[in-house]
Amino acid sequence: MTEQVLRIIPLGGLGEVGRNMMVYQYGDAYLVVDAGLMFPDSSMPGVDYIIPDIQFLLDKVDRIAGIIITHGHEDHIGAIQHIVEEIPAPIYATPLTRGLLEVKLARSGLLSKARLNTVQAGETVQVGPFQVEFFHVCHSIPDGVGLGIQTPAGLIVHTGDYKFDQTPVDNWPTDYARLADFSQRGVLALLADSTNSERPGWTPSERVVDQALTQVFSQAKGRIILASFASLISRMQQVANAAAQFKRKLAFAGTSMVDNFKMARKLGYLDIDDQLIVNLDQALNLPDEQVVIMCTGSQGEPSSILGRLSTGTYRQFDIQPGDTVVLSSHPIPGNEENVYNTINRLFGRGADVLYEAIAPVHVSGHASQEEMKLLINLVRPRFLIPIHGELRHLKQHARLGQQMGIPAENILVAENGQSIILHQDKIELGERVPTANIFVDGSGVGTVDHDIMRQRELLAQDGFVLISLVFDKYSGSLVQTPNIFSQGFILNGEASEIFDEVRRRVTEKVSRSNGNMQKDVEQLVRNYLYEQTRRSPRVFVQVARV
């Protein structure tokens, strides 16, 4: 009899922070968990975000039993509109997470295509051969769940993002009893969040932010502008509570903030008095000391409201001296430069800026080392697979597992595209499936590749020079002196002399060229400009015949 095995294929979230997507395969059936995005770093100019490569799934769409979303953060739902277009499988999510999905899909015009199903923490749903138990976990957003996935091969515990907050803002702690119950039944493998595996101790409670906000509101003399993720519903409630205490009105700036606020309030996840809320135009006409504005941009995204406020390009209002700006988030790894550049620009415009490094205005939603150890003790898995994190996070999580008594051969650190095969008595790597960074650039999905990224980097470094050559189509001779256009290529005061010499050399080269004339001219100009300036701009040659 052939042994039954479970295959796990990470399509995102391993070796990186974000873009979370995990695929479970048993027989011919597939279960997808999460569909997140990842923010670009400074080496990806022009890219809006990055999504998982689902090429592996496209010839299996009729065998995908379902898509489960663990919670409503962008690194877990941000790619859903792209997935829905390609994979018509049913989607399972808790009420708030479903609401956030609906807002996102409606904005993309895809809500009618999505097969959304509401589940509650504590429920069990049969999805193909997978019996999925949803258990509540604390995170920095309400309604987060982990998964107990019962397969014919064994029980898998997939945590999603979690922490063990004893005093959560919504008074709903992580379901310890369910975790202990899993251990009694025998857990084949634990796939657990690794984001904070380098942090010793325990992650502070979200209640810490209440105290920090009280201090901010008591000291601020002018407007308070607080930037957060639009999906951070619990932070909306905390800011509203502080606003009510200090007699300020609360306004939301930005479509995503406004839409998510209305949805969460309608579903009962926000308890905010009508009298407390004003629209942005009303807020801007109130005395500064009576206003708090929540907006997006806590990651320094240039197109976000806070990003535009920092550069003075937001249409509705500007930063002014006396404003207190609060960034209620932790910089995503790789995105620190954007965040700190935004903070510096805000300081330059006269704002008093508070952020995680100098004030407890944000608390991580991820477990630290002691919580990770407690989870392992509660679940007592046979195998440990660290997920959600850069390679250093995954490796440190693996070390913690060994400290907790899990044999090294029972712990597997994998990377995106590397399938994992689970047997009853061993874990091993299987075949690799194709994975790549799928860049979303405006309306283009996957139309930008690493070659284009490299070209953009080169253009950003030294600019470009365009040589325009116009020939007589009958005689083949130049009709006029070569024209030179340049952007982003900084020259000193001798620019006109250098370009005059470029024209002379190009004219001479064209008259003597017997081979690939365009390539010869490009090389000539590139070499000469480097010789004169020690810069290497991109050189393009445009040829026209009249």
C-alpha positions in Angstrom: 0.0 0.0 0.0 1.4 3.4 -1.0 2.0 5.8 1.9 -0.2 8.8 2.0 1.7 12.0 2.1 0.9 15.7 2.4 2.7 18.2 0.1 3.1 21.8 1.2 4.1 24.5 -1.4 5.0 28.0 -0.3 4.4 30.5 -3.0 5.3 33.5 -0.9 6.2 34.6 2.6 9.3 32.5 3.1 12.6 34.4 3.0 10.7 37.7 2.9 8.2 39.7 5.0 4.9 39.9 3.1 3.4 38.2 0.0 2.1 35.3 2.1 0.6 32.4 0.3 0.8 28.7 1.2 -0.6 25.8 -0.8 -1.5 22.4 0.8 -1.8 19.4 -1.6 -3.2 16.0 -0.8 -3.9 13.7 -3.7 -5.4 15.9 -6.5 -6.9 18.5 -4.1 -5.3 21.8 -3.3 -6.0 24.3 -0.4 -4.6 27.8 -0.6 -4.0 29.9 2.6 -3.7 33.7 2.2 -3.0 35.8 -0.9 -0.9 38.7 0.2 1.3 41.4 -1.3 4.7 42.7 -0.5 5.9 46.4 -0.6 8.7 47.2 -2.9 12.1 48.2 -1.6 14.3 51.1 -2.9 15.8 48.8 -5.7 12.3 48.6 -7.4 11.5 52.1 -8.7 8.0 52.6 -10.0 6.7 49.3 -8.6 3.5 49.6 -6.6 3.7 46.2 -4.9 4.7 42.6 -5.5 2.3 39.6 -5.5 2.9 35.8 -5.5 3.5 33.9 -8.7 0.5 31.6 -9.2 1.7 30.0 -12.4 1.9 26.7 -10.6 -1.8 26.8 -9.8 -3.2 27.9 -13.2 -3.5 24.4 -14.7 -5.1 23.2 -11.4 -7.9 25.7 -10.9 -10.6 23.0 -11.0 -8.9 21.1 -8.3 -8.4 24.0 -5.9 -10.9 23.2 -3.1 -10.8 26.6 -1.5 -8.9 29.7 -0.5 -8.7 30.6 3.2 -7.7 34.1 4.4 -6.4 34.2 8.0 -6.8 38.0 8.6 -7.2 41.3 6.8 -3.8 42.8 6.5 -2.4 43.6 3.1 0.4 41.0 3.4 -2.3 38.4 3.6 -5.1 39.8 1.4 -3.4 42.4 -0.9 -3.2 40.1 -4.0 -6.8 38.8 -3.7 -8.1 40.8 -6.7 -5.4 39.3 -8.9 -6.2 35.8 -7.6 -9.9 36.0 -8.0 -9.5 36.8 -11.7 -7.6 33.5 -12.3 -8.9 31.1 -9.6 -12.7 30.8 -9.1 -12.5 28.8 -5.9 -14.6 29.5 -2.8 -13.0 31.9 -0.3 -13.4 31.5 3.4 -12.9 34.4 5.9 -14.2 35.7 9.2 -16.7 38.6 9.2 -14.2 41.5 9.4 -11.8 39.9 7.1 -14.6 39.3 4.6 -15.6 42.9 4.9 -12.1 44.1 4.1 -12.0 41.7 1.1 -15.3 43.1 -0.1 -14.1 46.7 0.1 -10.9 45.7 -1.9 -12.7 43.6 -4.5 -15.5 46.2 -5.0 -12.8 48.9 -5.7 -11.4 46.6 -8.4 -14.9 45.8 -9.8 -14.5 42.1 -9.0 -16.8 41.6 -6.0 -19.4 39.8 -8.2 -16.8 37.2 -9.3 -15.7 36.3 -5.8 -17.3 33.3 -4.0 -17.0 34.6 -0.5 -18.1 32.5 2.5 -18.2 33.7 6.1 -16.8 31.6 8.9 -16.5 32.2 12.6 -13.6 31.4 14.9 -14.4 28.0 16.5 -16.1 26.6 13.4 -15.0 23.7 11.4 -15.4 23.6 7.6 -14.8 20.7 5.2 -12.9 22.0 2.2 -12.3 19.0 -0.2 -10.3 16.4 1.8 -9.2 19.1 4.3 -11.2 19.6 7.5 -10.3 23.1 8.6 -10.8 24.3 12.2 -10.7 28.0 12.6 -9.3 29.2 16.0 -9.0 32.8 17.2 -5.6 34.4 17.5 -4.6 37.8 18.8 -2.9 40.1 16.3 -3.0 43.8 15.6 -6.3 43.5 13.8 -9.5 41.9 15.1 -10.9 38.6 13.8 -7.6 36.9 13.0 -7.6 33.1 13.0 -5.2 30.3 12.9 -6.0 27.0 11.2 -6.1 23.4 12.4 -6.0 21.5 9.1 -7.0 17.9 9.4 -5.8 15.9 6.5 -5.7 12.1 5.9 -2.0 12.4 6.5 -2.3 14.1 9.8 -3.1 17.3 11.6 -1.4 20.5 10.6 -1.5 23.7 12.7 -1.0 26.9 10.6 -0.9 29.9 13.0 -1.2 32.8 10.6 0.1 36.0 12.3 -0.4 35.7 16.1 0.7 36.8 19.6 -0.3 35.9 23.1 -1.9 39.1 24.3 -3.4 38.6 27.8 -5.3 42.0 27.6 -6.2 42.5 24.0 -8.2 45.7 23.0 -11.2 43.6 22.0 -11.0 41.4 25.2 -10.7 38.3 23.0 -7.4 36.4 23.8 -5.9 33.7 21.6 -7.7 30.3 21.9 -5.2 28.5 24.2 -7.7 25.7 24.8 -8.0 24.8 21.1 -4.2 24.8 20.8 -3.9 22.4 23.8 -6.7 20.2 22.3 -4.7 19.9 19.1 -1.7 18.6 21.1 -3.9 15.9 22.7 -4.9 14.8 19.2 -1.4 14.7 17.9 0.0 17.5 15.6 2.0 16.3 12.6 3.4 19.7 11.8 3.3 23.3 13.1 3.7 26.1 10.5 4.2 29.2 12.7 4.9 32.9 12.2 8.6 33.8 12.5 8.5 37.6 12.2 9.7 38.4 15.7 11.9 35.3 16.3 14.9 37.6 17.0 13.1 39.4 19.8 13.6 38.0 23.3 10.8 38.1 25.9 7.1 38.8 25.3 5.5 41.2 22.9 3.7 43.9 24.8 -0.1 44.1 24.9 -2.0 46.4 22.5 -3.2 48.2 25.7 0.3 49.9 25.8 -0.8 52.0 22.9 -3.7 53.4 24.9 -1.3 54.9 27.4 0.9 56.3 24.6 -2.1 57.9 22.9 -3.3 59.4 26.1 0.1 61.1 26.5 0.2 62.3 22.9 -3.3 63.8 23.2 -2.6 65.4 26.5 0.5 67.2 25.2 -0.4 68.1 21.6 -1.3 71.8 21.2 -2.3 71.7 17.5 -3.7 69.1 15.1 -2.9 65.4 15.6 -2.4 63.5 12.3 -2.0 59.7 12.9 -0.9 57.4 10.1 -1.7 53.7 10.2 -2.7 50.9 8.0 -6.2 51.3 6.7 -7.0 47.8 7.9 -5.8 48.4 11.5 -9.4 48.6 12.8 -8.4 48.3 16.5 -6.2 51.4 16.1 -9.3 53.3 14.9 -11.1 52.4 18.1 -8.2 53.4 20.3 -7.8 56.8 18.5 -11.5 57.4 18.8 -11.4 56.7 22.5 -8.6 59.1 23.0 -10.3 61.7 20.8 -13.5 61.5 22.9 -11.5 61.8 26.2 -9.7 64.9 25.0 -12.7 66.6 23.2 -11.4 66.3 19.7 -13.3 65.4 16.5 -12.0 62.5 14.4 -11.8 62.6 10.6 -10.5 59.9 8.2 -8.5 60.9 5.2 -8.3 58.6 2.2 -10.7 56.3 0.4 -9.4 53.1 2.0 -9.5 54.6 5.5 -13.1 55.8 5.0 -14.3 52.6 3.4 -12.8 50.4 6.0 -14.1 52.6 8.8 -17.7 52.4 7.5 -17.5 48.7 6.9 -16.1 47.9 10.4 -18.6 50.1 12.1 -21.5 48.5 10.2 -20.3 45.0 11.2 -20.0 46.1 14.9 -16.3 46.1 15.2 -16.1 49.8 16.1 -18.1 51.5 18.9 -17.8 55.2 18.0 -20.4 57.9 18.7 -21.8 59.7 15.7 -21.0 63.1 17.3 -17.3 62.2 17.3 -16.9 61.8 13.5 -16.6 64.6 11.0 -15.5 64.6 7.4 -12.1 66.0 6.4 -13.4 69.3 5.1 -15.2 69.9 8.4 -12.1 68.9 10.4 -10.0 71.4 8.5 -12.3 74.3 9.5 -12.2 73.4 13.2 -9.7 74.9 15.6 -6.5 72.9 15.4 -6.6 71.8 19.0 -10.0 70.1 18.4 -8.9 67.9 15.5 -7.4 64.4 15.0 -7.0 63.0 11.4 -6.3 59.4 10.7 -4.7 58.6 7.3 -2.6 56.1 5.4 1.2 56.3 4.9 2.8 54.8 8.0 5.2 52.9 5.7 6.3 56.1 3.9 4.7 55.1 0.6 5.2 58.1 -1.7 1.6 58.0 -3.1 0.0 57.7 0.4 -1.5 60.7 2.1 1.3 61.0 4.7 3.9 60.6 1.9 2.3 63.5 0.0 1.9 65.6 3.1 5.7 65.2 3.7 6.4 66.6 0.2 3.7 69.3 0.2 1.8 67.7 -2.6 -1.4 66.6 -0.9 -4.3 68.5 -2.4 -6.6 69.1 0.6 -4.2 70.4 3.3 -0.6 70.9 4.2 1.6 70.1 7.3 2.0 73.2 9.4 4.1 74.1 12.5 2.4 72.9 15.6 1.0 69.7 14.0 1.8 66.4 15.8 2.3 63.5 13.4 2.1 59.9 14.8 3.3 56.9 12.8 1.6 54.0 14.4 3.4 51.1 12.8 6.7 49.4 12.6 8.7 49.8 9.4 8.4 46.7 7.2 11.9 45.2 6.7 13.4 46.7 3.6 11.2 49.7 3.8 13.0 51.6 6.6 14.6 54.1 4.2 11.1 55.3 2.9 9.8 55.6 6.5 12.7 57.6 7.8 12.9 59.8 4.8 9.2 60.6 5.3 9.8 61.4 9.0 12.7 63.7 8.1 10.6 65.6 5.6 7.8 66.0 8.1 10.2 67.4 10.7 11.5 69.8 8.0 7.9 71.1 7.5 7.6 72.0 11.2 5.7 69.0 12.6 6.5 67.2 15.8 6.8 63.5 14.7 6.4 60.5 17.0 7.2 57.0 15.9 8.0 53.6 17.3 11.7 54.2 17.9 11.0 57.1 20.3 7.5 56.5 21.7 5.3 53.4 22.3 2.8 54.5 19.7 2.8 51.0 18.1 3.1 47.5 19.4 4.0 44.5 17.3 1.2 42.1 16.4 3.7 39.2 16.3 4.9 36.7 18.9 8.3 37.2 20.4 10.6 34.3 21.5 8.9 33.4 24.8 5.5 33.2 23.0 7.0 31.1 20.3 8.3 28.7 22.9 4.9 28.6 24.7 3.2 27.8 21.3 5.5 24.9 20.8 4.9 23.6 24.3 1.1 23.9 23.8 1.0 22.2 20.4 3.9 19.7 20.8 4.3 19.1 17.0 6.3 16.3 15.5 7.6 18.6 12.8 8.3 22.4 12.8 8.2 24.5 9.6 9.0 28.2 10.3 7.0 30.6 8.0 6.4 34.3 7.6 9.8 36.0 7.7 13.2 36.6 6.1 15.7 33.8 6.1 17.3 35.1 9.4 13.9 35.0 11.1 13.2 31.4 9.9 16.6 30.2 11.0 16.3 31.8 14.4 12.8 30.2 14.8 14.4 26.8 13.9 17.0 27.3 16.6 14.2 28.0 19.1 12.5 24.8 18.1 15.7 22.8 18.8 16.0 24.5 22.2 12.4 23.2 22.9 13.5 19.7 22.2 12.4 19.2 18.6 15.1 17.2 16.8 17.0 19.1 14.1 16.0 16.6 11.5 12.3 17.3 12.3 12.7 21.1 11.5 12.7 22.3 8.0 13.6 25.8 6.8 12.3 26.1 3.2 12.1 28.9 0.6 9.5 30.0 -1.8 8.8 27.5 -4.5 10.5 24.6 -2.6 7.8 22.0 -1.9 7.8 20.1 1.4 6.7 16.5 1.7 5.4 15.3 5.1 5.6 11.6 5.9 4.5 10.1 9.3 8.1 9.7 10.4 10.1 12.2 8.3 10.0 15.6 6.5 11.9 16.3 3.3 12.1 18.7 0.4 10.3 17.8 -2.8 10.5 19.2 -6.3 10.8 23.0 -6.8 8.0 24.8 -8.5 8.5 28.1 -10.5 8.2 31.2 -8.4 9.1 34.8 -9.3 8.5 38.3 -8.1 5.4 39.5 -10.0 5.6 43.2 -10.0 2.4 45.3 -10.1 3.2 48.6 -11.8 0.1 50.8 -12.4 -2.3 48.6 -14.3 0.4 46.2 -15.4 0.7 42.9 -13.6 3.9 41.0 -14.4 4.8 43.3 -17.3 7.8 44.6 -15.4 10.6 42.1 -14.9 14.1 42.3 -13.3 15.7 43.5 -16.6 13.4 46.5 -16.5 14.1 47.1 -12.9 17.8 47.1 -13.7 17.2 49.6 -16.5 15.3 51.9 -14.2 18.1 51.7 -11.6 20.7 52.6 -14.3 18.6 55.6 -15.5 18.1 56.7 -11.9 21.9 56.6 -11.3 23.3 58.5 -14.2 20.4 59.5 -16.5 20.4 59.2 -20.2 21.7 60.8 -23.4 19.8 60.5 -26.7 21.6 61.0 -30.0 19.3 61.8 -32.8 20.6 61.2 -36.4 18.6 62.3 -39.5 19.8 60.8 -42.8 18.9 61.5 -46.4 17.2 58.3 -47.5 18.6 58.5 -51.0 22.2 59.6 -50.4 22.6 58.1 -46.9 24.4 61.2 -45.7 23.5 63.2 -42.6 20.9 65.9 -43.3 21.9 67.9 -40.2 24.3 68.0 -37.2 23.4 65.3 -34.7 20.9 66.5 -32.0 21.7 65.6 -28.4 19.0 65.4 -25.7 19.9 64.6 -22.1 17.9 64.0 -18.9 19.4 63.3 -15.4 22.9 63.5 -16.7 24.6 66.2 -14.7 27.5 68.0 -16.4 29.7 70.9 -15.2 30.0 74.2 -16.9 31.8 72.7 -19.9 28.7 70.8 -21.0 28.3 72.7 -24.3 32.0 72.0 -25.1 31.6 68.3 -24.4 28.4 68.0 -26.4 30.0 69.9 -29.3 32.9 67.4 -29.3 30.3 64.5 -29.1 28.6 65.9 -32.3 31.9 66.2 -34.1 33.0 62.6 -33.2 29.6 61.2 -34.0 29.6 62.9 -37.4 33.0 61.5 -38.1 32.1 58.0 -36.9 28.9 57.9 -39.1 30.9 58.9 -42.2 33.3 56.0 -41.7 31.0 53.4 -40.3 30.8 50.1 -42.2 29.2 47.9 -39.6 26.5 48.4 -37.0 26.4 52.1 -37.1 24.0 52.6 -34.1 26.0 50.3 -31.9 29.3 52.0 -32.9 27.8 55.4 -32.1 26.5 54.2 -28.7 29.9 52.8 -27.8 31.7 56.0 -29.0 29.5 58.3 -27.0 29.5 56.1 -23.9 33.3 55.9 -23.8 33.8 59.6 -24.5 31.3 60.7 -21.8 32.9 58.4 -19.2 36.4 59.7 -20.1 35.3 63.3 -19.6 32.9 63.0 -16.6 33.5 59.6 -15.0 29.7 59.0 -15.4 28.0 56.2 -17.3 24.6 57.5 -18.6 22.4 55.2 -20.7 23.1 56.2 -24.3 20.4 55.8 -27.0 20.7 56.4 -30.7 17.6 57.3 -32.7 17.8 57.1 -36.5 15.4 58.7 -39.0 15.5 58.8 -42.8 13.9 61.6 -44.8 
